[in-house]
Amino acid sequence: MKKIAIITGASTGLGREFVKLILEKKEIEEIWAIARHQDKLDKLRRQLGNRIRTFSIDLSNRARIEEFGVMLSESDVEVRYLINNAGYAKFCSYHDLNVADSLNMIDLNIGGVVAMGLVCIPHMPSGSHIVNIASQAAFQPLPYQNLYSSTKAFVRNYTRALNVELEDCGITATAVCPGWIKTHLYERANIGAAKATKRFCGMTTPDKVAKKAMADADRGKDISIYSLYVNFCHIGAKLLPQQLMMKLWLQQQHIDPHSNTK
Ligand SMILES: NC(=O)c1ccc[n+]([C@@H]2O[C@H](COP(=O)([O-])OP(=O)(O)OC[C@H]3O[C@@H](n4cnc5c(N)ncnc54)[C@H](OP(=O)(O)O)[C@@H]3O)[C@@H](O)[C@H]2O)c1
């Protein structure tokens, strides 16, 4: 059986860094890279080599994930790594997004992670790893990133509980909780809303986050946090009341929820 790694959102940002790190693992014979845009996947393959097989799939579409699952079952492969990285944010208020856009974020950030796990776990032998990308936004409720932070809180809790459930199969699940990373996320997140995230404290690069996440996954840790700053925020969110954490967040972002700016 061919040993493969599946990486979602592999074409840019953090996902691309995971591709590079998995390529260093000689025992992994093929990387299955998933994203929506085939041109970006083709570029990834041209730049990083032919151990990469590409799949253009919109992971917010459950039917497409089910099709992928059938194809996986018909292939002679075992999944050594599943890296559920595809996800996006919108920096705005609840009323800036319509019902379809709001639910699409849940479909990708939550539905995609759960469905890809369910489809892949039957093909994962003992010693395999699931890496689910949550966020520092998972630590506390974030006004004006309300939906995004809630999806990431789901991913964090789901992954840590899944890690316990998978113990008997010898599979580990790691929730990665990065702070701000220099990627393309901001192009989709910034929709010009007046009350929006505009200050990005402790910004880092995706290679550092991916390296720490892979090391933590290989060690079987259920959570991966990169940088002193994000660790500090993690501890703060555990010790301080959530009301206070939300106030501090709004102050940091210079957002007054009571101002009339729409
Ligand atoms: N950047 C940050 O500050 C930050 C912080 C914490 C956590 N994260 C998390 O890190 C993960 C990676 O994001 P990134 O920062 O690397 O952003 P990015 O550069 O925008 O990368 C997103 C990747 O996901 C793919 N994607 C987007 N929508 C998709 C869909 N519906 N189906 C399949 N693939 C899809 C994109 O390709 P296509 O557009 O071609 O589909 C791209 O490959 C996300 O889960 C994000 O929430 C990011």
The ligand as an ORCA input file, in Angstrom:
! r2SCAN-3c Opt
* xyz 0 1
  N      -3.196     33.542      8.550
  C      -3.479     33.601      9.836
  O      -3.242     34.636     10.494
  C      -4.064     32.403     10.528
  C      -4.073     32.391     11.918
  C      -4.596     31.284     12.583
  C      -5.124     30.234     11.857
  N      -5.118     30.262     10.491
  C      -5.703     29.149      9.771
  O      -4.701     28.581      8.929
  C      -5.351     27.869      7.874
  C      -4.669     28.189      6.556
  O      -4.918     29.526      6.206
  P      -3.802     30.488      5.599
  O      -3.582     31.553      6.599
  O      -2.654     29.720      5.100
  O      -4.648     31.155      4.413
  P      -4.499     31.118      2.818
  O      -3.113     31.504      2.405
  O      -5.652     31.925      2.337
  O      -4.714     29.587      2.423
  C      -5.992     28.967      2.394
  C      -5.900     27.679      1.600
  O      -7.175     27.025      1.681
  C      -7.691     26.805      0.372
  N      -9.160     26.912      0.425
  C      -9.892     28.000      0.721
  N     -11.209     27.730      0.646
  C     -11.301     26.411      0.299
  C     -12.395     25.536      0.058
  N     -13.659     25.938      0.157
  N     -12.121     24.238     -0.278
  C     -10.836     23.814     -0.391
  N      -9.766     24.589     -0.166
  C     -10.007     25.879      0.178
  C      -7.012     27.896     -0.493
  O      -6.964     27.580     -1.873
  P      -8.188     27.943     -2.894
  O      -8.505     29.383     -2.661
  O      -7.651     27.626     -4.244
  O      -9.303     27.034     -2.507
  C      -5.626     27.893      0.115
  O      -4.885     26.808     -0.383
  C      -6.832     28.267      7.936
  O      -7.580     27.232      8.537
  C      -6.828     29.499      8.826
  O      -8.044     29.679      9.487
  C      -4.585     31.321      9.817
*
